[in-house]
Amino acid sequence: MKQTGIFTRLWLFVLVNFFSLGVNAQQIDSIESVIQHLISYSSESDQKELTRNFADSITVIQLLDLAYDNSRGNPDTAIILLNDAISMSLNSKSLNYVSKSMERLGHYYYFNEEYSLAARCYLLSLKIEEKFGEEISVAKIELNLGRAYNYLELLQNALDYTYKALAKYEKNNITDKTAEAYENLGLLYFNRNFWELPKPDQRKTNHDEALKYYNKALGLISKTDDELHKAKILQSIAAVYNQNGNSEKALVNILESLRIYKKYNENARAGDALYAIGVTYKQLGKPKEAIGYLNEALELGKKNNLGGVHWLYETLAEANYDAGNYKQSRDLYVRFINTRDSVLNLEKAKMILDLENKYQAEKKQNEIDRLTLIKKQRTLVIYTLIAVLLLILVAGFAFFKNIRAKKIIADQQLEIREKQLLELEKEKQLIATRSLLAGEEIERTRLAGDLHDGLGGLLTGVKLKLSSMKENSIITSENLAYFNHALNLLDTSIAEMRRVAHNLMPETLMHYGLQTAIADFIRQVEPEGLPVIRFNSFGNDLRYGKDIEITIYRIIQELVNNSLKHAEAKNIEVQFFTEPDRVSVQIVDDGKGFNTENNDKELQGKGLKNISDRITAFNGHFEIISEPGKGTECTLEFLIT
């Protein structure tokens, strides 16, 4: 009776909260208490009897199915239905139906991108199934947990649960679910190279693991008649090969997927495959072949009224440019620009930051002017009083002698004050410059974090959500085209977002220091042809203050980019010297050079002005040596105090 009373009070508390607030983190805590109580005081035979005698079981299943159908489009309706289903399940004390309800509640949060709450619901369902459920039910929830942790970027947790589900499916010889688990593992290892910053050896390991599991999934699906599923896996394998730069193997897989799509008249998927083949040929340096497939994709899109055709214009423009067809490239770019959607202008954020910094600097200058005026007024009053006292107290020769002496002293004091003011002004300028630079870096860090954690997670979540919808829903070929196009757009957006986030604030610099960050930057910007960029470091891999490291890194970025853009050099050499109390960098190119005496305007350009400001802010030294036709040598040095 005591146990029953405790359960009744817990259940009433949960029920009241459901009807008043809906299910949130606090209510999930309450549900967990009820579930734990039922698990502790229920036997397997008790639960079987409760499940068998549950009069409203059909109603609960109907509520859960309706909630699932409304989770995406009508979340408010879905949560009301889930509240009813959970309340009825708890009232019956049947953990079987409580587990089903918590699993569907997890789906609700999953579809609405609240992955932490989804994982909590799945874990509660898993706790019940591990004690009272069947092994396959446990595997199904473990696979759902793997997907939720994937969105939360807890990749190790995602891998652990997916591996557990895979072992159970393999043990029970369930082919389609085993293939699904293999595909999920391939996707996890593929995503690992986007969501983390692995070293080259770990990056290769992730590629190899992704290929291994995708090929296992392909082997299972190849034994069935589902050729379209096979084509989808082939495209995933091609994506891995393209990511690791093996475009030849990627091409083989995409061509096979294209053959299958054409065989079944899957025009939308065939269009995607044609586009992927065109991009792959472009990466292989074969623009003419790329143009052929891209034109075929364009014609297919126009013929079948497929969406997203205008994006082909941009890729076609690039391929025509690479092939030397500059007029066609220009015309295609014009078509693309006239039809593309508006994009976010990141320069606006920088403009706002610059205006704010200028405003703050102006406020500080006004305050300095006000204090200087007050100081002058006080000095004038003091001089007047001194003069009056001298006139009253001193007479004759002593009076003039004292006046002269006091004047000399006052002039000396004024000179000292002027020097002090100059020093304060200089210090103020240094502080303002450092504050401006610090503000820029803080904004870069914030923007990089927002892109990676906010927009990156959101875009990747949308992609996986769309992929899940595509796999689990019956979609017409016309709507499927939109799905595939959306996925392609998301892939491009995620890659571009991560590139922008990395440029804004490289994580390598924060974690591994200047040597590793500079080497990583050189690898990123070095073109396939000329110029050749060589990086040499001398001295130990030392760490310095965060501000000085960021300053040196930004200066090297600016100088190397200047050489790439303007020098027309064949070779660029970056030498990096580290000592405990000194850091110096030398950047030399064999480009066209310039006359440092007759190009003052060029030397005062925005890029070099930024470099000069950064070096001045940290009391560094900067020197440029250059002559027309003899290249350019830039040297900078910082003393570490």
C-alpha positions, 0 to 999 in steps of 0.5 A: 500500500505504501508503494502504491501511495508513493506511485500515485503521488508521483503519477498525479504530479506528472499528470498535472504538469503535463496538462498545464505545461506540456513535456519539458526537462522538468517533467522528464525528470518526474517521468524518470522517477515514476519509471524508476519506481515501476522498474524497481517494484515490477516483475516481468510477469507483472508487466506482461499481465499489465500490458495484456490487460491494458484496455486503452492500448489501441487508443494509445497506439493511435495517439502515438501514430497521430503524434508522429505524423504531426511532429514535423508540421504541427508540433503543438498538436503532436505534444498534446497527443503525446501528453495524452498517450504518456498519461494513459500509459503511466496510469496503466503502469504498463512499461511496454506502453510507457517505453513506446510513448517515450520513444515517440516523445524522443522522435518529437524532440528529434524532429524539432531539433531538440536533440538533448531532450530527444536523447533523454527520452530515448535513454528512458525508453532504453532503460525499460527495454533493457530490462523487459523488452526484446533485443531487437527493440533495444537495438532500435532505440540504440540506433536512434540514440546514435542519430541524436548524439550525431546531431549533438556532435557527441560522435564517440557516444554516437559510435558506441550506441550504433556499434551496439545496435549493429552487433544485435542486428548482425546476431539476429541476421536482420539484413536491412537493419544491419545495412542501415547501421553500416550506413550510419557508421559510414556517415558518422566517420564521414562527418567526423572530418567536418565537425572535428579538426583531425590530424592528417593520419586521423583524417585518413583513418576516418575516410578508411572507416567510412569507406569500409562501412559504406562498402559493407552496406553496399555488399548487403544491399547488392544481394537484394533487388533494391538497385536505387538504394545501391545507387544511393550508397554509391553516391555516398562512397563517391562523396568520401572519395571526393573528400579525400581527393580521390576523384578518379574512384569517385567518378567510377561510383557516380557513373554507376549510380547514374546508370541505375538512375537512368535505368529506372527513369529517376530524372531528379536523381540522375540530374544530381548524379550528372551534376556530381560527375561534372564537378568531379571532372572539374576537380580532375582538371577536365573542364571539357568533360565537365561541361558535357555532363553539366549541360546534360544535367541542365537540359534534363532539369529544364526538360523535367522542370526540376528545381535548382537549375540556376545553380548549374549556371555557376558551375558551368561558368567556372568549367567554361572559364577553366576551358578558356571559353571566357565569353560563355563563362561570362554569360553563364555568370550573368545568368547565375547572378540574375537568378540566385537568391540573396546571400548573407553579407558578412561585410555588414557585421565588420562595418558595424564593428568598425563604426562601434570602434570609431564611436568609442575612440571618438568618445575617448578623444572627447574625454581627453580633450575635456580633461586637458582643457580643465588642466589648462584652466587650473594651470592658468588659475595657479599662475595667476595666484602665484603672480598676485602673491609675488606682486604682494610679497616681493618687491624690487630686485628680489621680486624680478629675480623670484619671478624669473626663477619661478618662470624658469621652473614653470617652463620646465614643468610645462615641458615635462607636462607636455612630454607626459601628455605626448606619452599619454597620447601615444599610450592612448593610441596604443591602447585604442589600437590594441582594443580595436584589434582585440575587438576584431578578434573577439568578433571573429571568434564569436562569428566563428563559434556562432557559425560552427555551433549555431549555424553549422549544427543547424544546417547539418541537423537540417541535412540529416533530418531531410535525409531521414525524411527521405528514407522513412517517407514515401515521396514522389519523384517530383518532390524527391528532386526538391529533397535532393536539391536541398541536400546539395545546397546544404552540403555546399552551405556547410562546406562554405560555412566551415571554411569561413569559420576556419578563416575567422578563427583557426582552431589550430592556432588556439590548440597547437600554437604558431608553428602548426597554425602557420604550416596549416595555413600554408597548406590551405592557400598553396595552389596546385601550380605556381607559386610554390610556398615553402615554410621553414621553422627554426627554434623550439615550438614555443607558445607565447601570449594569445594576443601576440600569437594572433597578431603574428598569424594575421600578419603572415596571412596578410603578407602571404596573401599579398604575394599570392595576389600581386607578386606574380611570383614562382616561389614564396618562402616563409621562415619562422624563428622562435626564441624565448624572448624573441619572435621573427618572421621573414617572407621572401618572394621572387615576384615582380617587386616594386619601388619602395621609394616611389610607391608610398601610396602602395605602401600605405594601402589598407593591408600594409596599414593593418600590418603596421597598426598590429606591429605598432600595437605590440612594439614590433619592428617591420621592414620591406626591401623590394626592387622592380623585377627583384622580388620582395623581402618582408621582415618583422620582429617582436621582442617578448617581455 
